């Protein structure tokens, strides 16, 4: 008898201390406000925020946890949950444990690669927000995507 793996999606609910859930993620300031808990992480965490047509948060996923100064992942891992739950758009976010929020060349190149892959799948990447200790950087706002 052959064995076949079945895919199952499970949600883990996380309480956050803000009144923005259910509201539209229309600016990088709101993304920072909701996800600024990432600034306390000692390792880089890369998350994808899956949004509905009105840019409300459907869910988010920690896609990868890296080291103190890098994280390794592929575009397919970033867009996987958006495909599974049929999310039309996403926002990317990750922290810099060093406290700074300026993007590296690799951050910009990877974001543009995810944008290209998203276009093929009909998933729009609205922004990539880098969260530092006391500030954030929006690749869209600064013309890096």
Backbone as CSV, one residue per row, in Angstrom:
resi,resn,N_x,N_y,N_z,CA_x,CA_y,CA_z,C_x,C_y,C_z
1,UNK,0.848,-1.179,0.000,0.000,0.000,0.000,0.890,1.238,0.000
2,UNK,0.591,2.173,-0.865,1.337,3.428,-0.948,0.831,4.405,0.107
3,UNK,1.721,5.275,0.550,1.354,6.299,1.527,1.418,7.651,0.830
4,UNK,0.405,8.459,1.056,0.316,9.770,0.442,0.223,10.821,1.533
5,UNK,0.944,11.923,1.388,0.874,13.009,2.369,-0.266,13.947,2.023
6,UNK,-1.027,14.345,3.017,-2.105,15.299,2.840,-1.694,16.626,3.462
7,UNK,-1.998,17.727,2.777,-1.686,19.054,3.307,-2.823,19.497,4.208
8,UNK,-2.447,20.023,5.368,-3.425,20.543,6.310,-2.977,21.931,6.748
9,UNK,-3.912,22.866,6.822,-3.600,24.224,7.247,-4.137,24.420,8.653
10,UNK,-3.261,24.821,9.576,-3.657,25.094,10.956,-3.351,26.545,11.275
11,UNK,-4.241,27.195,12.004,-4.022,28.563,12.435,-3.675,28.573,13.915
12,UNK,-2.690,29.369,14.279,-2.341,29.615,15.676,-2.662,31.083,15.917
13,UNK,-3.453,31.362,16.923,-3.883,32.732,17.180,-2.926,33.400,18.154
14,UNK,-2.526,34.636,17.805,-1.613,35.409,18.624,-2.294,36.714,19.015
15,UNK,-2.313,37.002,20.320,-2.871,38.271,20.769,-1.824,39.357,20.571
16,UNK,-2.270,40.480,20.039,-1.370,41.616,19.879,-1.980,42.807,20.603
17,UNK,-1.134,43.683,21.058,-1.564,44.812,21.885,-1.751,46.059,21.028
18,UNK,-2.825,46.058,20.221,-3.143,47.242,19.437,-4.586,47.142,18.977
19,UNK,-5.121,48.230,18.506,-6.507,48.248,18.058,-6.621,48.291,16.533
20,UNK,-5.596,47.827,15.833,-5.572,47.939,14.383,-6.009,46.688,13.655
21,UNK,-6.214,45.581,14.375,-6.622,44.364,13.679,-7.979,44.597,13.036
22,UNK,-8.139,44.078,11.842,-9.366,44.276,11.092,-9.359,45.547,10.264
23,UNK,-8.396,46.411,10.488,-8.292,47.637,9.694,-7.402,47.382,8.478
24,UNK,-7.465,48.292,7.543,-6.703,48.146,6.315,-5.227,48.472,6.546
25,UNK,-4.358,47.665,5.954,-2.921,47.916,6.002,-2.583,48.836,4.833
26,UNK,-2.866,50.107,5.021,-2.738,51.070,3.929,-1.441,51.862,3.971
27,UNK,-0.636,51.657,5.001,0.612,52.421,5.081,1.665,51.608,5.831
28,UNK,2.939,51.900,5.564,3.996,51.205,6.292,3.978,51.550,7.786
29,UNK,3.460,52.719,8.133,3.349,53.095,9.546,2.426,52.125,10.294
30,UNK,1.330,51.739,9.648,0.417,50.780,10.273,1.052,49.398,10.385
31,UNK,1.786,49.002,9.353,2.486,47.711,9.393,3.460,47.709,10.571
32,UNK,4.212,48.788,10.720,5.166,48.905,11.825,4.454,48.863,13.179
33,UNK,3.332,49.546,13.272,2.604,49.601,14.534,2.098,48.218,14.965
34,UNK,1.600,47.443,14.001,1.065,46.119,14.311,2.180,45.103,14.563
35,UNK,3.264,45.188,13.798,4.300,44.150,13.847,5.599,44.625,14.499
36,UNK,5.554,45.701,15.271,6.790,46.194,15.879,7.319,45.282,16.981
37,UNK,6.553,44.251,17.379,7.070,43.267,18.332,8.293,42.550,17.772
38,UNK,8.475,42.593,16.454,9.645,41.962,15.842,10.948,42.634,16.265
39,UNK,10.891,43.893,16.707,12.118,44.609,17.080,12.803,43.996,18.291
40,UNK,12.084,43.172,19.055,12.657,42.541,20.239,13.313,41.197,19.942
41,UNK,13.205,40.720,18.726,13.749,39.405,18.370,15.273,39.472,18.201
42,UNK,15.948,38.457,18.694,17.415,38.396,18.621,17.906,37.852,17.281
43,UNK,17.016,37.225,16.527,17.352,36.702,15.201,16.410,37.318,14.182
44,UNK,16.875,37.372,12.937,16.008,37.898,11.882,14.817,36.975,11.693
45,UNK,13.635,37.577,11.613,12.398,36.854,11.314,11.779,37.516,10.095
46,UNK,11.456,36.689,9.113,10.838,37.169,7.888,9.385,36.732,7.907
47,UNK,8.469,37.702,7.809,7.048,37.355,7.819,6.381,37.844,6.545
48,UNK,5.304,37.177,6.194,4.441,37.610,5.104,3.068,37.871,5.708
49,UNK,2.504,39.005,5.361,1.180,39.398,5.829,0.239,39.256,4.633
50,UNK,-0.674,38.310,4.724,-1.610,38.049,3.639,-2.831,38.950,3.806
51,UNK,-3.176,39.655,2.739,-4.252,40.642,2.793,-5.387,40.285,1.834
52,UNK,-6.587,40.746,2.185,-7.730,40.564,1.293,-7.775,41.719,0.285
53,UNK,-8.830,41.753,-0.535,-8.946,42.800,-1.571,-8.999,44.213,-1.009
54,UNK,-9.483,44.349,0.235,-9.564,45.666,0.866,-8.321,45.965,1.712
55,UNK,-7.304,45.105,1.601,-6.029,45.222,2.310,-6.165,45.020,3.814
56,UNK,-7.208,44.303,4.220,-7.331,43.887,5.614,-6.500,42.635,5.845
57,UNK,-5.992,42.468,7.057,-5.151,41.306,7.356,-5.994,40.040,7.398
58,UNK,-5.635,39.070,6.558,-6.254,37.749,6.607,-5.510,36.903,7.649
59,UNK,-4.187,36.941,7.563,-3.326,36.246,8.514,-1.885,36.677,8.245
60,UNK,-0.984,36.196,9.083,0.435,36.377,8.796,1.156,35.083,9.121
61,UNK,2.311,34.919,8.515,3.109,33.718,8.738,4.563,34.112,8.926
62,UNK,5.198,33.523,9.938,6.647,33.634,10.068,7.207,32.617,9.080
63,UNK,7.751,33.122,7.991,8.218,32.262,6.905,9.574,31.655,7.217
64,UNK,10.439,32.444,7.869,11.784,31.950,8.169,12.364,32.690,9.365
65,UNK,13.171,31.962,10.112,13.935,32.544,11.213,15.401,32.328,10.866
66,UNK,16.156,33.408,10.869,17.549,33.326,10.457,18.521,33.434,11.612
67,UNK,19.587,34.150,11.361,20.625,34.358,12.361,20.568,35.819,12.797
68,UNK,21.586,36.264,13.470,21.624,37.642,13.957,21.720,38.668,12.819
69,UNK,22.194,38.222,11.620,22.359,39.196,10.540,21.909,38.714,9.159
70,UNK,21.185,37.603,9.098,20.694,37.154,7.790,19.585,36.123,7.965
71,UNK,18.862,35.916,6.882,17.832,34.881,6.836,17.822,34.329,5.412
72,UNK,17.695,33.030,5.283,17.705,32.386,3.975,16.315,31.864,3.655
73,UNK,15.799,32.221,2.495,14.516,31.712,2.058,14.357,31.903,0.562
74,UNK,13.309,31.264,0.025,13.030,31.343,-1.402,11.679,32.018,-1.613
75,UNK,11.456,32.636,-2.773,10.166,33.274,-3.041,8.975,32.330,-2.864
76,UNK,9.143,31.063,-3.210,8.039,30.105,-3.077,7.581,29.991,-1.621
77,UNK,8.507,30.073,-0.684,8.149,29.999,0.732,7.392,31.243,1.177
78,UNK,7.731,32.383,0.598,7.074,33.643,0.935,5.632,33.654,0.431
79,UNK,5.410,33.147,-0.767,4.093,33.238,-1.403,3.209,32.012,-1.174
80,UNK,3.736,30.992,-0.546,2.993,29.732,-0.374,1.641,29.920,0.296
81,UNK,1.585,30.607,1.445,0.303,30.732,2.136,-0.668,31.612,1.363
82,UNK,-0.168,32.606,0.649,-1.054,33.435,-0.165,-1.740,32.595,-1.237
83,UNK,-1.005,31.659,-1.814,-1.587,30.765,-2.807,-2.623,29.852,-2.142
84,UNK,-2.276,29.274,-1.007,-3.178,28.328,-0.336,-4.489,28.986,0.083
85,UNK,-4.421,30.211,0.625,-5.645,30.853,1.117,-6.242,31.830,0.110
86,UNK,-5.646,31.886,-1.095,-6.155,32.718,-2.179,-6.116,34.212,-1.843
87,UNK,-5.028,34.645,-1.237,-4.850,36.068,-0.907,-4.391,36.823,-2.151
88,UNK,-5.045,37.925,-2.488,-4.676,38.663,-3.694,-3.453,39.566,-3.537
89,UNK,-3.085,39.871,-2.290,-1.918,40.732,-2.098,-1.262,40.453,-0.746
90,UNK,-0.005,40.840,-0.656,0.787,40.594,0.549,1.651,41.804,0.864
91,UNK,2.056,41.875,2.119,3.095,42.801,2.556,4.171,41.951,3.196
92,UNK,5.410,42.232,2.870,6.544,41.519,3.461,7.102,42.358,4.604
93,UNK,7.627,41.690,5.610,8.262,42.415,6.719,9.333,41.539,7.334
94,UNK,10.389,42.173,7.765,11.382,41.456,8.563,12.104,42.446,9.460
95,UNK,12.725,41.915,10.481,13.428,42.757,11.449,14.925,42.728,11.198
96,UNK,15.599,43.726,11.715,17.056,43.765,11.761,17.446,43.801,13.239
97,UNK,17.922,42.689,13.789,18.287,42.648,15.211,19.347,43.674,15.609
98,UNK,20.117,44.158,14.646,21.134,45.167,14.937,20.500,46.485,15.372
99,UNK,19.211,46.667,15.059,18.516,47.894,15.424,18.343,48.858,14.269
100,UNK,19.216,48.762,13.259,19.087,49.619,12.090,17.987,49.108,11.178
101,UNK,17.523,49.955,10.286,16.448,49.504,9.406,16.747,49.723,7.921
102,UNK,17.959,50.117,7.583,18.314,50.308,6.175,18.401,48.955,5.475
103,UNK,17.866,48.861,4.250,17.902,47.584,3.538,19.286,47.285,2.975
104,UNK,19.595,46.011,2.918,20.827,45.586,2.250,20.523,45.427,0.763
105,UNK,21.555,45.282,-0.021,21.384,45.006,-1.449,20.612,43.709,-1.631
106,UNK,20.895,42.725,-0.782,20.194,41.439,-0.852,18.710,41.603,-0.519
107,UNK,18.370,42.460,0.445,16.967,42.716,0.784,16.204,43.241,-0.434
108,UNK,16.800,44.192,-1.125,16.158,44.812,-2.287,16.036,43.808,-3.433
109,UNK,17.105,43.061,-3.699,17.086,42.083,-4.790,16.058,40.984,-4.523
110,UNK,15.994,40.499,-3.285,15.045,39.441,-2.951,13.607,39.950,-3.080
111,UNK,13.360,41.158,-2.628,12.015,41.737,-2.737,11.574,41.798,-4.191
112,UNK,12.449,42.245,-5.054,12.107,42.344,-6.471,11.890,40.976,-7.110
113,UNK,12.602,39.974,-6.624,12.394,38.602,-7.104,11.013,38.090,-6.684
114,UNK,10.614,38.371,-5.443,9.293,37.969,-4.959,8.200,38.696,-5.753
115,UNK,8.422,39.968,-6.067,7.458,40.735,-6.864,7.244,40.074,-8.224
116,UNK,8.349,39.683,-8.878,8.258,39.008,-10.178,7.466,37.716,-10.071
117,UNK,7.767,36.913,-9.061,7.060,35.638,-8.867,5.590,35.886,-8.555
118,UNK,5.315,36.893,-7.754,3.939,37.233,-7.423,3.128,37.612,-8.654
119,UNK,3.736,38.330,-9.574,3.044,38.716,-10.808,2.605,37.484,-11.591
120,UNK,3.454,36.478,-11.638,3.105,35.239,-12.342,1.903,34.547,-11.703
121,UNK,1.752,34.716,-10.390,0.679,34.052,-9.647,-0.533,34.945,-9.410
122,UNK,-0.457,36.193,-9.837,-1.558,37.120,-9.610,-1.628,37.614,-8.173
123,UNK,-0.472,37.663,-7.507,-0.388,38.136,-6.120,0.459,39.406,-6.113
124,UNK,-0.132,40.506,-5.660,0.571,41.778,-5.647,1.345,41.957,-4.345
125,UNK,2.604,42.314,-4.449,3.414,42.639,-3.273,3.306,44.148,-3.083
126,UNK,2.623,44.561,-2.018,2.352,45.980,-1.809,3.528,46.737,-1.206
127,UNK,4.308,46.073,-0.351,5.432,46.746,0.305,6.292,45.703,0.998
128,UNK,7.476,46.113,1.379,8.369,45.335,2.233,8.858,46.304,3.300
129,UNK,8.500,46.026,4.542,8.831,46.912,5.650,9.909,46.254,6.506
130,UNK,10.996,46.981,6.717,12.083,46.495,7.575,11.939,47.185,8.920
131,UNK,11.899,46.382,9.969,11.646,46.897,11.311,12.950,46.932,12.103
132,UNK,13.314,48.126,12.540,14.491,48.318,13.374,14.084,48.540,14.819
133,UNK,15.044,48.917,15.628,14.795,49.092,17.063,13.808,50.223,17.350
134,UNK,13.960,51.345,16.644,13.088,52.485,16.940,12.487,53.112,15.689
135,UNK,12.638,52.458,14.555,12.130,53.012,13.310,11.897,51.891,12.311
136,UNK,11.422,52.236,11.131,11.188,51.256,10.076,11.605,51.859,8.743
137,UNK,11.708,51.003,7.745,12.053,51.426,6.397,11.089,50.740,5.434
138,UNK,10.422,51.504,4.601,9.509,50.983,3.603,10.209,50.994,2.243
139,UNK,10.391,49.813,1.646,11.021,49.769,0.338,10.166,50.479,-0.700
140,UNK,8.847,50.393,-0.593,7.978,51.069,-1.554,8.074,52.588,-1.406
141,UNK,7.972,53.064,-0.165,8.017,54.513,0.092,9.333,55.134,-0.374
142,UNK,10.401,54.354,-0.313,11.719,54.880,-0.668,12.140,54.528,-2.098
143,UNK,11.215,53.983,-2.883,11.484,53.730,-4.307,12.394,52.558,-4.591
144,UNK,12.493,51.607,-3.669,13.372,50.449,-3.862,12.652,49.242,-4.452
145,UNK,11.390,49.412,-4.803,10.634,48.311,-5.426,9.648,48.850,-6.438
